[in-house]
């Protein structure tokens, strides 16, 4: 197996040790399996574990894959749940649009601030302990959110949740590289990422039904219990693995971050990814629900159903766009080109939403969900611009810009929408959403133009 062989099969994000002689090369990876083959291939995820693993396939799936997949499922559920419970927060706590935007975006701010330390900690301490420790903060945040009676308490709880789940994806992807053979990582990582999409699905109509039956506070008590259980499982069930990066000094680990942020390659692509993914997460995680109710005039259950379709489309995008990029690469189309086209289609869908085209509500939100995930392709593109030693921290650095943008968008949209008065039913006028989403579209278009005009010519 050579570096050339693996380069022809790369796609979305993870660190993979590719051994060629004595040299280890870290590469990004993507799902290359056809969706129609997914169930059949699950049986053959791993014909033989590395000799160092000393665990059978069933044990690795049960003791490694499932605990980390559960963590990422919870991460995305927490990220998306406020789109459904926002009307209840308005009535029960008296939140206005600006308060709701700040409250929900606190998740993204804490998530973003944690990324760089997490990148270093994962290399030094390993994914098992890092994620388990942080999930204790998510548990505390869920409890605080469940008992919160004012905006400040809810914001603090939401921030703790964001900090607590900040390592879920990166920990999962890093752990998969430690326990699964190289040739199976595309499928394994694809299923891990899709588990987050299932969390987004759970945060729509199913959550609406539960909240309607028992209220949103008991839901967060339940989430706190499941999150704590996940942390315990990670500590007790997941086996320890030798940490290859533990020998690196902390100073050296931090110094590598400077090389990333000084790189022209990073700043050529990071703005487009940050604007695309940040806008997607800000709208999907909060403002999609209010738009469906205030602009499209849907009831709470109807809005939750559309959110369910949006989340399902997101899962489809997560599983499908990597396949599209891989197929396009066979005929010489670079992944960055696929990203640029997908981002253009995503911006188009957002622009029509900003214009209030309610006659196309369902197809527009499906397109929004599907193309909103296209930024995941850029982890692979960016990782190839740096040495192997920087690959992991490159991903978390990109996450930092992305979640910082999500925080700014989600809070900023609330501030913009809050400039318009509410009607007697507590709804904001369509013009408020047009201004808020339109601002996001303008910033995304500028970043998209920068991506194209900057003349990205690196191999991808």
LUMLO-307316 format. One record per residue (C-alpha): x, y, z; residue in one letter. Coordinates in steps of 0.02 Angstrom, whole numbers, plus 32768, in hexadecimal, padded with zeros to 4 digits. Layout:
<sevos>
XYZA...
</sevos>
This chain:
<sevos>
800080008000X804980A77FCEX8024815E7FE9X7FF1816A7F31X7F7280DE7F45X7F2081347FD9X7F2281E17F8AX7EB181A27F01X7E2E81717F83X7E2882047FF6X7D8F826B8025X7D4482AE80CFX7D9682C88173X7E03825E81DEX7EB682378207X7EF3819281C2X7F9F814B81DCX7FE0810A8136X807D80A78150X80F680A080BEX8195804F80F8X81C380A8819AX81678147816FX80B6816F81ADX804F81E58144X7FAD822E8185X7F25823E8104X7E6E82728101X7DEE81F180D5X7D3C81E68094X7CB0816E807AX7CC5811B7FD2X7C3F80947FE4X7B9F809F7F7EX7B0680BE7FEBX7AB480247FA0X7B437FBB7FDFX7B458003808FX7AE87F7B80EBX7B437EF0808EX7BEB7F3C80B5X7BCA7F52816EX7BE47E968180X7C917EA98135X7CCB7F46818EX7D697EF281C7X7DA77E49818BX7E3D7E5081FDX7E707ECA8285X7F247F038293X7F897E8B82FDX7F9F7F128380X7EE37F22839AX7ECA7E7083DDX7E0C7E8383D9X7D8B7E2A836CX7D1C7E8E82F8X7C827E808366X7CE07EC583FCX7D257F588399X7C797F868357X7C287F778403X7CB67FBF846CX7CFC804583F7X7C8A80708366X7BE2807883C0X7C1B80E28456X7C6B816583E7X7BD98163836DX7B6481818400X7BCD82178434X7BC182668388X7B06823E8380X7AEF82A08422X7B5C832E83E3X7AEE834B834BX7A4D833483ADX7A8483BC8426X7AB7842A8394X7A0F841F833CX798F840F83C7X796F84C983E1X791F84D68335X788F8470837CX788784B2842FX789E856B8403X77E18590840DX77DB854484BBX787185AB84F0X7819864784B2X777C86258517X77C585D385B3X785C864485CEX782686DD8569X78B986DC84F0X78BB8755845EX7915873683B8X79BA878383EFX79B787218493X798E86818436X7A1B869E83BBX7A9A86BD8447X7A5A862984ABX7A6685AC841DX7B0985F083D6X7B6185DE847EX7B748527844EX7BDA855883B5X7C4685D68411X7C7B85598496X7C9084D48411X7D01854583AAX7D6D857D843CX7D8C84C8846DX7DCA848E83C4X7E8384BA83CEX7E9E8472847DX7E3F83D78446X7EB083C183B0X7F4883BE8423X7EF4835484A9X7EBD82CD8430X7F7082B383F8X7FB382B284A9X7F2A825A850EX7EC681F68490X7E0E8204845AX7DC4819484E1X7DF581FD8578X7DE182A68522X7D2F828784EBX7CFA8233858EX7D3D82C585F4X7CE883488588X7C4282EE8589X7C3883108643X7C2B83C98617X7BA083A1859AX7B4483428624X7B5383D78699X7B1A844B860EX7A7F83E385E9X7A5083E486A2X7A6A84A186ACX7A0184B88610X7977844B8658X796884B486F6X798D855F86A9X790C85E786C7X7964867A8675X79CB86A185DBX7A7286A58635X7A5C85F78680X7A2385AE85DAX7AB685FE857FX7B2F85B685FEX7AE0850985ECX7AE68512852FX7B9E85488533X7BCA84B585A4X7B728440852BX7BD68488849AX7C79847184F9X7C4883C2852DX7C26837F847FX7CB083E08428X7D1F83458414X7C9B82C783DFX7CBE82C18324X7D7A82D6832BX7D88825583B6X7D1E81D98355X7D8181EE82B4X7E2781E0830DX7DEF81438369X7DB480F282C8X7E638106827FX7EAA80AC8316X7E3880158312X7DFF7FF7825FX7E6C7FC581CCX7E958048814BX7E2D800080BDX7D8E80038127X7D9B80B58167X7D37810680D9X7C9C80A28107X7CB880A881C3X7CD3816581C5X7C3C817E8154X7BCE812181D0X7C1881868261X7BEE822A820AX7B4281E981DDX7B2281C68296X7B27828282AEX7AA382928228X7A388217828AX7A4B828C831FX7A0A831A82B5X797882AC8280X795282848336X7950833E835DX78BD835F82E8X7813830882E6X783F8285836AX7877830B83E3X77DE837483BBX776F82E283ECX77CB82C68490X77D1837E84BCX7718838F8496X76F582FC850AX7767831F859FX77B383CC8584X786284058553X78AE84018602X78968345861BX78E3832C856FX7983838085AAX7983831B864BX797C828085DEX7A0882C1856FX7A7282E28609X7A5C822E8641X7A8881E68596X7B2082588586X7B628224862FX7B47816E8601X7BAA81898560X7C3C81D385C2X7C3C813E8637X7C3680C485A5X7CCC81198554X7D32810485F2X7CFA80568623X7CD88000857EX7D4D804C84FBX7DFA7FFB8501X7E958067850FX7F07807B847AX7FBC80B18473X7FC6816C8452X8041818C83C6X8047824783E3X805F8241849FX811B82578490X810C83048441X8127839584B9X809A840E84DAX8101849F8496X8121844283F4X8069841583E6X803584CB83FAX80BC85088383X807384A382F5X7FD2850582FFX802E85A382CCX80668550822CX7FB2852C81FFX7F7085DB821FX8001862B81C2X7FE085C28129X7F9A8611808BX7F4F8567805EX7EE6856A80FEX7EA2861880E1X7E7885F5802CX7DFA8571805CX7DC985918111X7D5B862B80EEX7CED85CC8073X7CDB853680E7X7CB985A5817DX7C34860A8123X7BE1857280D4X7BE08500816BX7BC8858D81E8X7B2E85CB818EX7AEA851B817CX7AFF84F18235X7AB98599826EX7A1A85898208X7A0084CE8217X7A2184D182D2X79A7855E82FCX795D85D18279X7917854D8204X788A8527827FX785485DC8299X785C85FB81DCX77E9856881BCX776C85A6823CX777586638220X7794866C8163X774B85CA811EX76BD85CC819FX76D3851781D4X769984D1827AX7718848C82F6X76FF83D682C0X770584078207X77A5846B8223X77F283D98281X77C8836781EEX782183DA8173X78B683E281E9X78B5832481E8X78C08324812AX794C83A48132X79AD833881ABX7990829E813EX79D4830080A9X7A6A832E8113X7A8D82768132X7A7C82598078X7AF982E38056X7B73829E80D5X7B6D81F38085X7B5A822C7FD1X7BC982C27FB1X7C6782637FDCX7C3581E07F5DX7C1482687EDDX7CC182B37EFDX7D1482087EEFX7CBB81E37E4BX7CE282907E07X7D9982787E33X7D9F81E37DBFX7D7F82567D2BX7DF682DE7D68X7D7C834F7DC7X7DCC83897E69X7D7283807F11X7D83843C7F24X7D2284527E82X7C9883E17EC6X7C97844B7F64X7C8B84EE7F01X7BF884AD7E9AX7BA184697F34X7BBB850B7F93X7B71856C7F00X7AD584FF7F03X7AC985127FBFX7AD285D07FB2X7A4A85CB7F2CX79D585697F9EX79F685E3802CX79D786797FBCX792C86357F8CX790586198044X793986CC8066X78C087057FDFX783586A68037X780B862D7FA9X779185C88012X774A856C7F7CX77ED85087F78X77FE84F38033X781D84388039X789484277FA3X78F684C17FD9X7912847D8088X794283D38042X79C284297FD0X79FC84908065X7A1983F280CCX7A6E83908040X7AE784158002X7B05845F80AEX7B7A83CE80D3X7BEC83EB803DX7C72844180A7X7CA6839880EDX7D058379804AX7D7F84048074X7DCC83AA8108X7E1B8333808BX7E5283C18019X7EA0842680A5X7EF7839580FAX7F5F8376805FX7FAC8424806CX800583FB810FX8080837C814FX804582DE81A2X806B831F8250X7FEF83AE823AX7F5E834D81F0X7EF983398290X7F0E83EB82CBX7EE28429821DX7E3483DE8231X7E17842F82DAX7E5A84D68299X7DDB84CF820CX7D5684A3828CX7D85853E82EFX7D5F85B3825DX7CC185538230X7C73855582DDX7CA8860982FDX7C488637825FX7BB385CF829AX7BB2862F833FX7BB986D782E7X7B3286A9826AX7AB9865E82E7X7AC786EF8361X7ACF877382D8X7A3387308282X79D6873D8327X7A0E87F2833AX79D3881A8289X792B87C3829BX790F881A8341X790E88C382E9X785D889C82ADX77C988988325X776E87F7834BX76B587E38325X763287B183A4X765F86F98390X7719871A83B0X774C870482F9X77C88771829CX77A087B181ECX77EC87608150X785387FD8131X78B587DA81D1X78E9872E8194X790F877280E7X798887EF8132X79DA876F81A4X79EE86E28126X7A19875F809EX7AAB879F8106X7AED86EE8114X7AD986D58058X7B3D87738033X7BCE873E80A3X7BCD868F805DX7BCF86D27FABX7C66873D7FD3X7CC286A7801BX7C8F863C7F86X7CD286C17F11X7D7686C77F73X7D87860B7F61X7D7586157EA5X7DD886B57E85X7E6986827EF5X7E9586007E73X7EA185647EDEX7F1984F57E7EX7F5384777EFEX7F3C83C07ED8X7E9C83787F22X
</sevos>
